């Protein structure tokens, strides 16, 4: 059986929030700390979203979001492709639309990841240099 063609779309209204939430919570190591409220706010305030969809059925296959200052830099986040759809070039298509075909094609792009380094390298990502610094996320303290 030949897989259906994939359609890439930046329409916010088309994004299947329930699907993305479930996939990230169940299968993405980087999303485990988030609450649903945090996730919804991240989508609501995203600078750009890219979805990958089964062109024949319209169901979501993959997703990425970015936040940006809108002038010179952007941060790539939540790049995800359904486990059963990997190996078809969907992640590359999402990144192409997000980075190379969008309003941030000349921006400095950043991301944090523990995997898929060869994929990101094809889009010009390199290891950080000595100027890179980071402060890790801290969960809010619960006060009684």
C-alpha positions, 0 to 999 in steps of 0.5 A, spaced: 500 500 500 502 506 497 502 512 503 498 518 501 501 524 499 503 529 505 500 536 505 504 541 509 500 547 512 501 553 516 494 554 518 493 555 525 486 553 525 487 546 521 492 544 527 489 538 531 491 540 538 488 534 541 492 529 537 498 534 538 497 534 545 496 526 546 502 525 541 507 529 545 505 527 552 505 520 550 511 519 546 516 526 546 521 526 551 521 533 551 514 535 553 513 531 559 514 537 564 508 540 561 501 541 563 495 542 558 495 549 560 502 550 558 501 547 551 495 551 549 498 557 551 505 555 547 500 554 541 496 560 542 503 565 542 507 561 537 510 565 532 509 560 527 506 553 526 507 548 521 502 541 520 503 535 516 497 532 513 495 526 510 492 529 503 487 524 502 484 524 509 486 530 512 489 527 519 495 530 522 501 526 521 506 531 524 507 538 527 512 543 529 512 550 532 517 556 533 517 562 537 521 569 534 522 576 535 520 576 528 526 580 526 532 576 526 532 570 530 527 564 531 527 558 536 524 551 533 520 547 538 516 541 538 518 537 531 514 531 531 512 526 526 507 520 528 511 514 529 508 510 524 509 515 519 517 516 520 522 515 514 517 518 509 521 525 509 515 528 513 520 532 518 524 534 512 518 537 509 516 540 516 523 544 517 523 546 509 516 550 510 518 552 517 525 555 516 526 555 508 520 557 505 517 562 511 518 569 513 524 567 517 528 564 512 534 569 513 533 568 521 538 565 526 535 559 528 536 555 535 533 549 538 535 544 543 535 536 541 537 530 544 536 526 537 535 527 529 542 531 529 543 529 522 536 531 520 537 538 523 544 539 520 541 538 513 538 545 514 544 548 517 544 547 524 551 546 528 553 544 535 553 551 539 560 555 540 563 557 546 558 563 546 552 559 547 549 559 555 543 556 557 539 556 564 534 550 564 527 550 565 525 550 572 518 547 574 514 552 578 514 551 586 507 549 589 506 554 595 501 552 600 
